């Protein structure tokens, strides 16, 4: 299940609001979050036209501002985002997904003390390259998680809370990525060490895992030999 997030479109010009509503009929099925229009007081994201927005209006502290960039006399804050005046579908999807990633960053930074002391919850995951998974993992929810994992690290809590996976699905999903040799796991070391220990997953050293590793080693040597011959 996708996370639902509130967005304020109150301060858009009529033409921009109409464009937004038309494009969202398509974008709603493609964005990381499901966006619902709300009052600015409750919004996590606000679409703002500088010519319409009242500067005296209070914007919630953690609200992400996306400014329509048609006005040259308005300079957004460094943390704000912009959207072209005549924005199209890819522009809208892109800026909303960027906002979603920032919201996830803010959410996942608030980890309970119990989880912070557990090595399991200190692990983060990302992938080294894009990969197409088959069968049960070809569903759109897994594709969206993979897309995020190419851009940033996620953790177990994120997979359950925002990825919408059950614990069983999350475990099988990570195991599949390990088998494909694309999963990068990082373990946060104790506070005295500010660095991260990086682990590139290897298949298990027994049974089918050992067989796959041997095949990969053989293919690696074959590729190296082929490159030598072509030089």
Residue frames as a rotation matrix with the C-alpha (Angstrom) as fourth column:
UNK 1
0.574 0.819 0.000 0.00
0.819 -0.574 0.000 0.00
0.000 0.000 -1.000 0.00
UNK 2
-0.222 -0.661 0.716 1.35
0.612 -0.666 -0.425 3.44
0.759 0.344 0.553 -0.97
UNK 3
-0.515 -0.022 -0.857 1.79
0.765 -0.463 -0.448 6.13
-0.387 -0.886 0.255 1.62
UNK 4
0.353 0.695 0.626 -0.76
0.820 -0.552 0.150 8.94
0.450 0.461 -0.765 1.36
UNK 5
-0.541 -0.617 -0.571 0.56
0.785 -0.615 -0.079 12.47
-0.302 -0.491 0.817 1.79
UNK 6
0.537 0.801 -0.265 -1.13
0.693 -0.598 -0.403 15.86
-0.481 0.032 -0.876 1.90
UNK 7
-0.637 -0.674 0.375 -0.32
0.768 -0.510 0.387 18.61
-0.069 0.535 0.842 -0.60
UNK 8
0.114 0.648 -0.753 -1.62
0.400 -0.724 -0.562 22.19
-0.910 -0.237 -0.341 -0.68
UNK 9
-0.541 -0.210 0.815 -2.55
0.841 -0.156 0.518 23.66
0.018 0.965 0.261 -4.06
UNK 10
0.400 0.781 -0.479 -4.48
0.807 -0.548 -0.221 26.62
-0.435 -0.299 -0.850 -2.69
UNK 11
0.364 -0.333 -0.870 -1.89
-0.126 -0.943 0.308 29.15
-0.923 -0.002 -0.385 -3.83
UNK 12
-0.638 -0.431 0.638 -1.82
0.589 0.260 0.765 28.23
-0.496 0.864 0.088 -7.50
UNK 13
-0.651 0.431 -0.625 -3.22
-0.634 -0.762 0.134 30.48
-0.418 0.483 0.769 -10.21
UNK 14
0.326 0.916 0.233 -6.39
-0.589 0.390 -0.708 29.17
-0.739 0.094 0.667 -11.84
UNK 15
0.604 -0.145 -0.783 -4.58
-0.732 0.287 -0.618 28.05
0.314 0.947 0.067 -15.00
UNK 16
-0.487 -0.870 -0.075 -1.88
-0.721 0.449 -0.528 26.24
0.494 -0.203 -0.846 -13.00
UNK 17
-0.448 0.415 0.792 -4.47
-0.637 0.474 -0.608 24.56
-0.628 -0.777 0.052 -10.77
UNK 18
0.660 0.723 -0.206 -6.33
-0.633 0.386 -0.671 23.27
-0.405 0.573 0.712 -13.80
UNK 19
0.246 -0.672 -0.698 -3.08
-0.719 0.356 -0.597 21.95
0.650 0.649 -0.396 -15.31
UNK 20
-0.695 -0.527 0.489 -2.19
-0.715 0.435 -0.548 20.26
0.076 -0.731 -0.678 -12.01
UNK 21
-0.068 0.762 0.644 -5.59
-0.623 0.471 -0.624 18.58
-0.779 -0.443 0.443 -11.65
UNK 22
0.762 0.333 -0.555 -5.53
-0.647 0.378 -0.662 17.28
-0.011 0.864 0.503 -15.23
UNK 23
-0.009 -0.872 -0.489 -1.98
-0.673 0.367 -0.642 15.92
0.740 0.323 -0.590 -15.00
UNK 24
-0.589 -0.232 0.774 -2.57
-0.791 0.358 -0.495 14.35
-0.162 -0.904 -0.395 -11.59
UNK 25
0.564 0.818 0.110 -5.20
-0.747 0.563 -0.354 12.08
-0.352 0.117 0.929 -13.14
UNK 26
0.738 -0.415 -0.532 -2.26
-0.145 0.673 -0.725 10.31
0.659 0.612 0.437 -14.77
UNK 27
-0.197 -0.936 0.292 0.55
-0.510 -0.156 -0.846 11.13
0.837 -0.315 -0.447 -12.34
UNK 28
0.228 0.366 0.902 -1.37
-0.974 0.078 0.215 9.69
0.008 -0.928 0.374 -9.37
UNK 29
0.983 0.160 0.092 -0.65
-0.157 0.987 -0.032 6.16
-0.096 0.017 0.995 -10.62
UNK 30
0.604 -0.797 -0.005 3.05
0.347 0.268 -0.899 6.84
0.718 0.541 0.438 -11.18
UNK 31
0.152 -0.559 0.815 4.30
-0.628 -0.692 -0.357 8.79
0.763 -0.458 -0.456 -8.16
UNK 32
-0.726 -0.519 -0.452 5.96
0.042 0.622 -0.782 7.24
0.687 -0.586 -0.430 -5.10
UNK 33
-0.864 0.475 -0.168 3.29
0.143 -0.090 -0.986 8.71
-0.483 -0.876 0.009 -2.79
UNK 34
-0.181 0.887 0.424 -0.44
0.893 -0.032 0.449 9.14
0.412 0.460 -0.787 -3.28
UNK 35
-0.961 -0.276 -0.024 -1.09
0.268 -0.907 -0.324 12.89
0.068 -0.318 0.946 -3.01
UNK 36
0.032 0.996 -0.082 -4.29
0.972 -0.012 0.234 14.34
0.232 -0.087 -0.969 -1.53
UNK 37
-0.357 -0.111 0.928 -5.08
0.180 -0.982 -0.048 18.06
0.917 0.150 0.371 -1.58
UNK 38
0.180 0.369 -0.912 -5.44
0.966 0.110 0.235 19.65
0.187 -0.923 -0.336 1.85
UNK 39
0.984 0.108 0.141 -5.29
0.061 -0.951 0.302 22.89
0.167 -0.288 -0.943 3.77
UNK 40
0.313 -0.934 0.172 -1.80
-0.267 -0.260 -0.928 24.38
0.912 0.244 -0.331 4.01
UNK 41
0.238 -0.196 0.951 -1.78
-0.963 -0.173 0.206 23.82
0.124 -0.965 -0.230 7.79
UNK 42
0.572 0.081 0.817 -1.78
-0.392 0.901 0.186 20.04
-0.721 -0.427 0.547 7.31
UNK 43
0.965 -0.131 -0.229 0.27
-0.184 0.288 -0.940 19.78
0.189 0.949 0.254 4.13
UNK 44
0.471 -0.870 0.149 3.68
0.455 0.384 0.804 18.13
-0.756 -0.311 0.576 3.87
UNK 45
-0.652 -0.596 0.469 4.17
0.706 -0.253 0.661 19.81
-0.276 0.762 0.586 0.47
UNK 46
0.308 0.736 -0.603 2.86
0.296 -0.676 -0.675 23.11
-0.904 0.029 -0.426 -0.92
UNK 47
-0.249 -0.270 0.930 2.67
0.968 -0.113 0.226 24.14
0.044 0.956 0.290 -4.57
UNK 48
0.221 0.241 -0.945 3.04
0.538 -0.838 -0.088 27.91
-0.813 -0.489 -0.315 -4.60
UNK 49
0.226 -0.124 0.966 2.75
0.854 -0.452 -0.258 30.64
0.469 0.883 0.004 -7.21
UNK 50
-0.644 -0.578 -0.501 4.68
0.757 -0.579 -0.304 33.74
-0.114 -0.574 0.810 -6.03
UNK 51
-0.865 0.338 0.372 2.06
-0.123 -0.860 0.495 36.02
0.487 0.383 0.785 -7.58
UNK 52
0.146 0.974 -0.173 -0.74
-0.089 0.188 0.978 34.32
0.985 -0.127 0.114 -5.62
UNK 53
0.107 -0.148 -0.983 0.87
0.841 0.540 0.010 33.34
0.530 -0.828 0.182 -2.32
UNK 54
0.775 0.171 0.609 0.52
-0.178 -0.865 0.469 35.77
0.607 -0.472 -0.640 0.57
UNK 55
-0.166 -0.970 -0.178 3.93
0.022 0.176 -0.984 36.11
0.986 -0.167 -0.008 2.21
UNK 56
-0.371 0.093 0.924 2.20
-0.871 -0.379 -0.311 36.72
0.321 -0.921 0.222 5.55
UNK 57
0.712 0.665 -0.224 0.71
-0.577 0.737 0.353 33.21
0.400 -0.122 0.908 5.47
UNK 58
0.047 -0.690 0.723 2.46
-0.891 0.298 0.342 30.85
-0.451 -0.660 -0.601 7.87
UNK 59
0.333 -0.048 -0.942 3.97
-0.613 0.748 -0.255 27.77
0.716 0.662 0.219 6.25
UNK 60
0.986 0.058 0.153 4.34
-0.155 0.631 0.760 24.69
-0.053 -0.774 0.631 8.52
UNK 61
0.403 -0.911 0.082 7.92
-0.664 -0.229 0.712 24.13
-0.630 -0.342 -0.697 9.66
UNK 62
-0.425 -0.619 0.660 8.54
-0.076 0.751 0.656 20.88
-0.902 0.228 -0.366 7.78
UNK 63
0.653 0.724 0.223 6.44
0.214 0.106 -0.971 21.72
-0.726 0.682 -0.085 4.74
UNK 64
-0.455 -0.801 0.390 8.36
0.596 0.052 0.801 21.43
-0.662 0.597 0.454 1.45
UNK 65
0.310 0.543 -0.781 7.73
-0.176 -0.774 -0.608 24.41
-0.934 0.326 -0.144 -0.83
UNK 66
-0.376 -0.334 0.864 7.56
0.806 0.343 0.483 23.91
-0.458 0.878 0.140 -4.60
UNK 67
-0.081 0.274 -0.958 7.46
-0.080 -0.960 -0.268 27.26
-0.994 0.055 0.099 -6.39
UNK 68
0.658 0.292 0.694 6.16
0.694 0.121 -0.709 27.84
-0.291 0.949 -0.123 -9.89
UNK 69
-0.130 -0.936 -0.327 9.24
0.659 -0.328 0.676 29.38
-0.740 -0.127 0.660 -11.51
UNK 70
0.226 0.276 0.934 7.54
0.944 -0.300 -0.140 31.67
0.242 0.913 -0.328 -14.03
UNK 71
0.978 0.180 0.103 8.13
0.144 -0.948 0.282 34.78
0.148 -0.261 -0.954 -11.93
UNK 72
0.237 -0.964 0.120 11.63
0.530 0.025 -0.848 36.27
0.814 0.264 0.517 -12.24
UNK 73
-0.058 -0.252 0.966 11.31
-0.499 -0.831 -0.247 38.56
0.865 -0.496 -0.078 -9.21
UNK 74
0.779 0.326 0.536 10.99
-0.626 0.359 0.692 35.68
0.033 -0.875 0.484 -6.73
UNK 75
-0.214 -0.906 -0.365 14.04
-0.665 0.409 -0.625 33.86
0.715 0.109 -0.690 -5.38
UNK 76
0.753 0.536 -0.382 13.21
-0.133 0.692 0.709 30.55
0.645 -0.483 0.592 -3.63
UNK 77
0.516 -0.571 0.639 15.07
-0.779 -0.003 0.627 29.47
-0.356 -0.821 -0.446 -0.51
UNK 78
-0.424 -0.818 -0.389 17.91
-0.901 0.422 0.097 27.01
0.085 0.392 -0.916 -1.01
UNK 79
-0.844 0.099 0.527 15.85
-0.136 0.911 -0.388 24.13
-0.519 -0.399 -0.756 0.41
UNK 80
0.160 0.971 -0.175 12.82
-0.438 -0.090 -0.895 24.88
-0.885 0.220 0.411 -1.80
UNK 81
-0.506 -0.219 0.834 12.05
0.584 0.625 0.518 23.20
-0.634 0.750 -0.189 -5.13
UNK 82
-0.418 0.355 -0.836 10.82
-0.588 -0.807 -0.048 24.70
-0.692 0.472 0.546 -8.37
UNK 83
-0.123 0.479 0.869 8.45
0.651 0.700 -0.294 23.67
-0.749 0.530 -0.398 -11.14
UNK 84
-0.936 -0.256 0.240 8.42
0.345 -0.545 0.764 25.22
-0.065 0.798 0.599 -14.65
UNK 85
-0.630 0.720 -0.291 5.54
-0.562 -0.682 -0.468 27.60
-0.536 -0.132 0.834 -15.37
UNK 86
0.262 0.707 -0.657 4.18
-0.958 0.275 -0.086 25.38
0.120 0.652 0.749 -18.14
UNK 87
-0.533 -0.573 0.623 5.03
-0.712 0.702 0.036 22.15
-0.458 -0.424 -0.781 -16.38
UNK 88
-0.007 0.448 -0.894 4.33
-0.775 0.562 0.288 18.85
0.631 0.695 0.344 -18.06
UNK 89
0.872 0.467 -0.147 3.64
-0.300 0.747 0.593 15.38
0.386 -0.473 0.792 -16.71
UNK 90
0.349 -0.793 -0.499 7.33
0.642 0.590 -0.489 14.32
0.683 -0.150 0.715 -16.32
UNK 91
-0.472 -0.501 0.725 8.10
-0.120 -0.779 -0.616 17.62
0.874 -0.378 0.307 -14.54
UNK 92
0.242 0.677 0.695 5.28
-0.834 -0.222 0.506 17.10
0.497 -0.702 0.511 -12.07
UNK 93
0.905 0.076 -0.419 6.13
0.069 0.945 0.321 13.45
0.420 -0.319 0.849 -11.35
UNK 94
0.047 -0.991 -0.122 9.81
0.532 0.128 -0.837 14.27
0.845 -0.026 0.534 -10.93
UNK 95
-0.491 -0.263 0.831 9.32
-0.398 -0.780 -0.482 17.10
0.775 -0.567 0.278 -8.44
UNK 96
0.508 0.738 0.445 6.72
-0.774 0.164 0.612 15.17
0.378 -0.655 0.654 -6.41
UNK 97
0.805 -0.278 -0.525 8.99
0.329 0.944 0.004 12.12
0.494 -0.176 0.851 -6.18
UNK 98
-0.312 -0.921 0.232 11.90
0.296 -0.326 -0.898 14.34
0.903 -0.211 0.374 -5.11
UNK 99
-0.181 0.347 0.920 9.67
-0.799 -0.598 0.069 15.78
0.574 -0.723 0.385 -2.40
UNK 100
0.838 0.519 -0.169 8.64
-0.361 0.759 0.543 12.24
0.410 -0.394 0.823 -1.39
UNK 101
0.311 -0.811 -0.495 12.27
0.555 0.578 -0.598 11.21
0.772 -0.089 0.630 -0.99
UNK 102
-0.557 -0.505 0.659 12.94
-0.184 -0.699 -0.691 14.23
0.810 -0.507 0.296 1.21
UNK 103
0.294 0.745 0.599 9.92
-0.855 -0.074 0.513 13.38
0.426 -0.663 0.615 3.37
UNK 104
0.850 -0.015 -0.527 11.19
0.113 0.982 0.153 9.82
0.515 -0.189 0.836 3.72
UNK 105
-0.198 -0.980 -0.009 14.59
0.365 -0.066 -0.929 11.15
0.910 -0.187 0.371 4.75
UNK 106
-0.414 0.112 0.903 12.94
-0.682 -0.695 -0.226 13.21
0.603 -0.710 0.364 7.48
UNK 107
0.642 0.756 0.130 10.78
-0.676 0.477 0.562 10.28
0.363 -0.448 0.817 8.63
UNK 108
0.718 -0.366 -0.591 13.53
0.325 0.928 -0.181 7.67
0.615 -0.062 0.786 8.75
UNK 109
-0.319 -0.860 0.398 15.80
-0.051 -0.404 -0.913 10.02
0.946 -0.312 0.085 10.71
UNK 110
-0.103 0.372 0.923 13.42
-0.966 -0.258 -0.004 9.67
0.237 -0.892 0.386 13.68
UNK 111
-0.033 -0.012 -0.999 14.35
-0.082 0.997 -0.010 6.18
0.996 0.081 -0.033 14.83
UNK 112
0.873 0.425 0.238 13.39
-0.273 0.024 0.962 4.94
0.403 -0.905 0.137 18.27
UNK 113
0.152 -0.854 0.498 16.13
-0.988 -0.132 0.075 4.48
0.002 -0.503 -0.864 20.87
UNK 114
0.378 0.047 0.924 15.41
-0.326 0.942 0.085 0.74
-0.866 -0.334 0.372 20.97
UNK 115
0.939 0.000 0.345 15.99
0.313 0.424 -0.850 0.39
-0.146 0.906 0.398 17.26
UNK 116
0.713 -0.696 0.078 19.08
-0.568 -0.640 -0.518 2.60
0.411 0.325 -0.852 17.35
UNK 117
0.035 -0.723 0.690 20.79
-0.928 0.232 0.290 0.14
-0.370 -0.650 -0.663 19.70
UNK 118
0.486 0.217 0.847 19.90
-0.014 0.970 -0.241 -2.93
-0.874 0.105 0.474 17.64
UNK 119
-0.565 -0.811 -0.151 22.46
-0.194 -0.047 0.980 -3.84
-0.802 0.583 -0.131 14.92
UNK 120
-0.407 0.474 0.781 19.67
0.822 0.562 0.088 -5.25
-0.397 0.678 -0.618 12.76
UNK 121
0.663 0.749 -0.019 17.94
0.688 -0.618 -0.380 -1.87
-0.297 0.239 -0.925 12.55
UNK 122
0.276 -0.645 -0.712 21.26
-0.187 -0.763 0.619 -0.09
-0.943 -0.038 -0.331 11.93
UNK 123
-0.516 -0.450 0.729 21.61
0.568 0.457 0.685 -1.82
-0.641 0.767 0.020 8.57
UNK 124
0.197 0.559 -0.805 20.83
-0.490 -0.655 -0.575 0.16
-0.849 0.507 0.145 5.43
UNK 125
-0.112 -0.127 0.985 20.37
0.608 0.776 0.170 -1.16
-0.786 0.618 -0.010 1.92
UNK 126
0.339 0.269 -0.901 20.76
-0.628 -0.648 -0.430 0.12
-0.700 0.712 -0.051 -1.60
UNK 127
0.704 -0.089 0.705 21.54
0.451 0.823 -0.346 -1.43
-0.549 0.562 0.619 -4.98
UNK 128
-0.235 -0.944 -0.230 24.68
0.249 -0.287 0.925 -1.02
-0.940 0.160 0.303 -7.05
UNK 129
-0.960 -0.010 -0.280 22.80
-0.263 -0.310 0.914 -0.90
-0.096 0.951 0.295 -10.35
UNK 130
-0.053 0.994 -0.101 19.30
-0.955 -0.080 -0.287 -1.13
-0.293 0.081 0.953 -11.78
UNK 131
-0.973 -0.216 0.086 18.00
-0.191 0.954 0.233 -4.66
-0.132 0.210 -0.969 -12.12
UNK 132
-0.146 0.949 -0.278 14.82
-0.875 0.007 0.485 -6.23
0.462 0.314 0.829 -13.49
UNK 133
-0.807 -0.040 0.589 13.35
-0.418 0.743 -0.523 -8.79
-0.417 -0.668 -0.617 -11.10
UNK 134
-0.648 0.542 -0.535 10.93
-0.373 0.388 0.843 -11.46
0.664 0.746 -0.050 -12.26
UNK 135
-0.416 0.587 -0.695 7.87
0.606 0.749 0.270 -13.31
0.678 -0.308 -0.667 -11.00
UNK 136
0.396 0.676 -0.621 6.53
0.908 -0.189 0.374 -12.03
0.135 -0.712 -0.689 -7.66
UNK 137
-0.065 -0.533 -0.844 9.07
0.634 -0.675 0.377 -9.20
-0.771 -0.510 0.382 -7.56
UNK 138
-0.745 -0.175 0.644 7.99
0.653 -0.391 0.649 -7.67
0.138 0.904 0.405 -10.88
UNK 139
0.323 0.935 -0.147 5.02
0.943 -0.305 0.133 -5.88
0.079 -0.182 -0.980 -9.25
UNK 140
0.375 -0.116 0.920 4.97
0.314 -0.918 -0.244 -2.08
0.872 0.380 -0.308 -9.39
UNK 141
0.971 0.002 0.240 5.57
-0.217 -0.419 0.881 -1.69
0.103 -0.908 -0.407 -5.64
UNK 142
0.534 -0.836 0.131 8.90
0.558 0.464 0.688 -3.53
-0.636 -0.294 0.714 -5.91
UNK 143
0.170 -0.445 0.879 9.83
0.905 -0.281 -0.318 -1.50
0.389 0.850 0.355 -9.01
UNK 144
0.693 0.143 0.707 9.30
-0.022 -0.975 0.219 1.73
0.721 -0.168 -0.672 -7.07
UNK 145
0.908 -0.411 0.079 11.39
-0.051 0.078 0.996 0.47
-0.415 -0.908 0.050 -4.16
UNK 146
0.290 -0.825 0.485 14.18
0.896 0.413 0.166 -0.46
-0.337 0.387 0.858 -6.58
UNK 147
0.373 -0.099 0.922 14.02
0.585 -0.747 -0.317 3.01
0.720 0.658 -0.221 -8.13
UNK 148
0.897 -0.024 0.442 14.48
-0.330 -0.701 0.632 4.60
0.295 -0.713 -0.636 -4.71
UNK 149
0.761 -0.619 0.193 17.31
0.211 0.518 0.829 2.20
-0.614 -0.590 0.525 -3.82
UNK 150
0.308 -0.676 0.669 19.28
0.921 0.036 -0.389 3.39
0.239 0.736 0.634 -6.86
UNK 151
0.269 -0.122 0.955 19.23
0.139 -0.977 -0.164 6.92
0.953 0.177 -0.246 -5.42
UNK 152
-0.072 -0.260 0.963 19.49
-0.874 -0.448 -0.186 6.46
0.480 -0.855 -0.195 -1.66
UNK 153
-0.868 -0.253 -0.428 19.89
-0.004 0.864 -0.503 3.92
0.497 -0.435 -0.751 1.11
UNK 154
0.197 0.931 0.307 16.83
-0.664 -0.103 0.741 2.57
0.721 -0.350 0.598 2.93
UNK 155
-0.806 -0.453 0.382 16.45
-0.584 0.504 -0.636 0.45
0.095 -0.735 -0.671 6.05
UNK 156
-0.854 0.468 -0.226 14.19
0.468 0.882 0.056 -2.32
0.226 -0.058 -0.972 7.34
UNK 157
-0.425 0.711 -0.561 11.78
0.428 -0.388 -0.816 0.12
-0.798 -0.587 -0.139 8.96
UNK 158
-0.487 0.201 -0.850 11.41
-0.659 -0.724 0.206 1.97
-0.574 0.660 0.485 5.64
UNK 159
-0.915 0.109 -0.387 10.58
-0.228 0.653 0.722 -1.24
0.332 0.750 -0.573 3.74
UNK 160
-0.633 0.698 -0.335 7.74
0.774 0.582 -0.251 -1.97
0.020 -0.418 -0.908 6.15
UNK 161
-0.229 0.555 -0.800 6.41
0.481 -0.650 -0.589 1.52
-0.846 -0.520 -0.118 6.85
UNK 162
0.015 0.161 -0.987 6.81
-0.540 -0.829 -0.143 3.19
-0.841 0.535 0.075 3.47
UNK 163
-0.824 -0.326 -0.463 7.53
-0.565 0.424 0.708 0.36
-0.035 0.845 -0.533 1.05
UNK 164
0.117 0.992 0.048 4.33
-0.993 0.118 -0.016 -1.33
-0.021 -0.046 0.999 2.19
UNK 165
-0.176 -0.255 -0.951 5.94
-0.422 0.892 -0.162 -4.76
0.890 0.372 -0.264 2.51
UNK 166
0.936 0.330 0.119 5.26
-0.271 0.466 0.842 -7.43
0.223 -0.821 0.526 5.09
UNK 167
0.308 -0.867 0.392 8.26
-0.753 0.030 0.658 -8.73
-0.582 -0.498 -0.643 7.03
UNK 168
0.265 -0.160 0.951 8.18
0.323 0.944 0.069 -11.92
-0.909 0.289 0.302 4.95
UNK 169
0.869 0.110 0.483 8.07
0.495 -0.197 -0.846 -9.98
0.002 0.974 -0.225 1.64
UNK 170
0.797 -0.601 0.058 10.87
-0.602 -0.799 0.007 -7.67
0.042 -0.040 -0.998 2.78
UNK 171
0.175 -0.750 0.637 13.10
-0.466 0.507 0.725 -10.59
-0.867 -0.424 -0.261 3.76
UNK 172
0.362 0.020 0.932 12.46
0.623 0.738 -0.257 -12.42
-0.693 0.674 0.255 0.47
UNK 173
0.981 0.039 0.192 13.02
0.168 -0.676 -0.717 -9.21
0.102 0.736 -0.670 -1.51
UNK 174
0.543 -0.833 0.105 16.40
-0.806 -0.482 0.345 -8.51
-0.237 -0.272 -0.933 0.12
UNK 175
0.103 -0.481 0.871 17.40
-0.096 0.867 0.490 -12.15
-0.990 -0.134 0.043 -0.27
UNK 176
0.704 0.215 0.677 16.60
0.618 0.285 -0.733 -11.98
-0.351 0.934 0.067 -4.00
UNK 177
0.917 -0.395 0.053 18.80
-0.331 -0.830 -0.449 -8.89
0.222 0.395 -0.892 -4.36
UNK 178
0.261 -0.844 0.469 21.60
-0.682 0.182 0.708 -10.70
-0.683 -0.505 -0.528 -2.54
UNK 179
0.291 -0.093 0.952 21.32
0.394 0.919 -0.030 -13.59
-0.872 0.384 0.304 -4.97
UNK 180
0.854 0.084 0.513 21.59
0.514 -0.282 -0.810 -11.12
0.076 0.956 -0.284 -7.87
UNK 181
-0.043 -0.962 -0.269 24.76
0.982 -0.089 0.164 -9.64
-0.182 -0.257 0.949 -6.32
UNK 182
-0.181 0.012 0.983 23.45
0.477 -0.873 0.098 -6.08
0.860 0.487 0.153 -6.50
UNK 183
0.820 0.567 -0.074 22.61
0.312 -0.335 0.889 -5.47
0.479 -0.752 -0.452 -2.84
UNK 184
-0.374 -0.884 0.281 24.91
0.155 -0.359 -0.921 -3.16
0.915 -0.301 0.271 -0.89
UNK 185
0.684 0.561 -0.467 24.49
0.520 0.074 0.851 -3.45
0.512 -0.825 -0.241 2.86
UNK 186
-0.274 -0.739 0.615 25.93
-0.106 -0.613 -0.783 -0.91
0.956 -0.280 0.089 5.26
UNK 187
0.414 0.315 -0.854 26.24
0.789 0.343 0.509 -1.33
0.453 -0.885 -0.107 9.01
UNK 188
0.512 -0.186 0.838 26.55
-0.297 -0.954 -0.031 1.78
0.806 -0.233 -0.544 11.11
UNK 189
-0.236 -0.708 -0.665 29.41
0.541 0.473 -0.696 1.39
0.807 -0.524 0.272 13.56
UNK 190
0.245 0.307 -0.920 29.27
0.965 -0.170 0.201 2.59
-0.094 -0.937 -0.337 17.19
UNK 191
0.958 0.285 -0.039 29.29
0.283 -0.958 -0.056 6.33
-0.054 0.042 -0.998 17.88
UNK 192
0.363 -0.899 -0.244 33.07
-0.033 -0.274 0.961 6.34
-0.931 -0.341 -0.129 18.37
UNK 193
-0.701 -0.527 0.480 33.39
0.439 0.212 0.873 5.44
-0.563 0.823 0.083 14.69
UNK 194
-0.113 0.678 -0.727 31.69
-0.358 -0.710 -0.607 7.95
-0.927 0.191 0.322 12.41
UNK 195
-0.645 -0.193 -0.740 32.22
-0.763 0.099 0.639 5.87
-0.050 0.976 -0.211 9.30
UNK 196
0.527 0.831 0.177 30.09
-0.768 0.555 -0.320 3.13
-0.364 0.033 0.931 7.81
UNK 197
-0.576 -0.628 0.523 31.20
-0.327 0.763 0.557 -0.41
-0.749 0.149 -0.645 7.20
UNK 198
0.145 0.601 -0.786 30.18
-0.971 -0.068 -0.231 -1.49
-0.192 0.797 0.573 3.71
UNK 199
-0.442 -0.199 0.875 29.37
-0.181 0.975 0.130 -5.08
-0.879 -0.101 -0.467 2.88
UNK 200
-0.231 0.360 -0.904 28.83
-0.965 0.034 0.260 -6.36
0.124 0.932 0.340 -0.65
UNK 201
0.377 0.505 0.777 26.73
-0.680 0.720 -0.139 -9.48
-0.630 -0.475 0.615 -0.30
UNK 202
-0.666 -0.531 -0.524 28.13
-0.734 0.589 0.337 -12.81
0.130 0.609 -0.782 -1.47
UNK 203
0.347 0.767 -0.540 26.07
-0.575 0.629 0.523 -15.94
0.741 0.129 0.659 -2.05
UNK 204
0.656 -0.054 0.753 26.11
-0.677 0.399 0.619 -18.50
-0.333 -0.916 0.225 0.75
UNK 205
-0.252 -0.922 -0.295 29.08
-0.967 0.250 0.047 -20.82
0.030 0.297 -0.954 0.75
UNK 206
-0.719 0.037 0.694 27.07
-0.143 0.969 -0.200 -24.00
-0.680 -0.243 -0.692 0.49
UNK 207
-0.019 0.815 0.580 24.71
0.543 0.495 -0.678 -25.82
-0.840 0.302 -0.451 -1.86
UNK 208
0.520 0.346 0.781 23.27
0.854 -0.234 -0.465 -23.78
0.022 0.909 -0.417 -4.68
UNK 209
0.954 -0.161 -0.252 24.92
-0.101 -0.967 0.236 -20.61
-0.281 -0.199 -0.939 -3.35
UNK 210
0.072 -0.989 0.133 28.38
-0.155 0.120 0.981 -22.10
-0.985 -0.091 -0.145 -3.72
UNK 211
-0.062 -0.029 0.998 27.54
0.856 0.512 0.068 -23.32
-0.513 0.858 -0.007 -7.21
UNK 212
0.840 0.437 0.323 26.36
0.540 -0.736 -0.408 -19.83
0.059 0.517 -0.854 -8.24
UNK 213
0.706 -0.639 -0.306 29.53
-0.343 -0.686 0.641 -18.28
-0.620 -0.348 -0.704 -6.83
UNK 214
-0.181 -0.798 0.575 31.71
0.258 0.525 0.811 -20.69
-0.949 0.295 0.111 -8.78
UNK 215
0.242 0.359 0.901 29.80
0.957 0.065 -0.283 -19.93
-0.161 0.931 -0.328 -11.98
UNK 216
0.986 0.148 -0.076 30.21
0.141 -0.987 -0.082 -16.18
-0.087 0.070 -0.994 -11.37
UNK 217
0.319 -0.944 -0.091 33.94
-0.294 -0.189 0.937 -16.62
-0.901 -0.272 -0.338 -10.81
UNK 218
-0.220 -0.368 0.903 34.24
0.657 0.629 0.416 -18.65
-0.721 0.685 0.103 -14.00
UNK 219
0.595 0.517 0.615 32.30
0.802 -0.429 -0.416 -16.05
0.049 0.741 -0.670 -15.98
UNK 220
0.885 -0.306 -0.352 34.49
-0.157 -0.906 0.393 -13.32
-0.439 -0.292 -0.850 -14.53
UNK 221
-0.100 -0.969 0.224 37.66
-0.023 0.228 0.973 -15.10
-0.995 0.092 -0.045 -15.63
UNK 222
-0.039 0.150 0.988 36.15
0.914 0.405 -0.026 -15.72
-0.404 0.902 -0.153 -19.08
UNK 223
0.900 0.409 0.151 35.34
0.436 -0.833 -0.340 -12.04
-0.014 0.371 -0.928 -19.51
UNK 224
0.569 -0.765 -0.302 38.84
-0.343 -0.554 0.758 -11.06
-0.748 -0.328 -0.578 -18.42
UNK 225
-0.284 -0.688 0.668 40.39
0.358 0.570 0.739 -13.48
-0.889 0.449 0.084 -20.90
UNK 226
0.326 0.493 0.806 38.16
0.932 -0.028 -0.361 -12.18
-0.156 0.870 -0.469 -23.69
UNK 227
0.972 0.011 -0.234 39.19
0.012 -1.000 0.004 -8.61
-0.234 -0.007 -0.972 -22.94
UNK 228
0.141 -0.990 0.025 42.85
-0.199 -0.003 0.980 -9.63
-0.970 -0.143 -0.197 -23.04
UNK 229
-0.216 -0.212 0.953 42.39
0.748 0.592 0.301 -11.19
-0.628 0.778 0.031 -26.48
UNK 230
0.614 0.572 0.544 40.76
0.789 -0.472 -0.394 -8.05
0.032 0.671 -0.741 -27.87
UNK 231
0.703 -0.413 -0.579 43.55
-0.055 -0.843 0.535 -5.73
-0.709 -0.344 -0.616 -26.80
